[in-house]
Amino acid sequence: MRQISIYGKGGAGKSTETYNLTTALASMDKRVMQIGYDHGANFTGMPLRGKNQTTIVAILRNFHTADIRSENILRRGCIGIKYVESGRAEFMILPCTRGAAKLTKCVNPNIITR
């Protein structure tokens, strides 16, 4: 499994670039999962066209880490792309790489193969 991180200042086109990249990879028959670490939890809004997106943080606040299963957090978009949104959380005040790494450990890496 390969991971690609896209980050930068607000308004730089990160969401559009990520959407286009994941769409291109999926159109080449690659299995793609997009994990959004947007503070406003709106990163996956564009590809999901307004579908309700359950965030990992919401599940952690209401349940336990064991409840983070693919059926609870994973949404499917066009051409098989899978989407997960982290949501707004206290760990977001950590430097980006530390906060993202902490959250990514909660997500079972096998969900991309399902």
FENDATA-V481237 format. One record per helix or strand of 2 or more residues. SS is the DSSP state (~ for helix, > for strand). FROM is the first residue (numbers start at 1). TO is the last residue. If there is no record, write none. Layout:
# FENDATA-V481237
{{SS FROM TO} {SS FROM TO}}
This chain:
# FENDATA-V481237
{{~ 14 27} {> 33 36} {~ 45 48} {~ 56 62} {~ 65 67} {~ 70 73} {> 75 76} {~ 78 80} {> 82 85} {~ 90 93} {~ 96 104} {~ 109 113}}
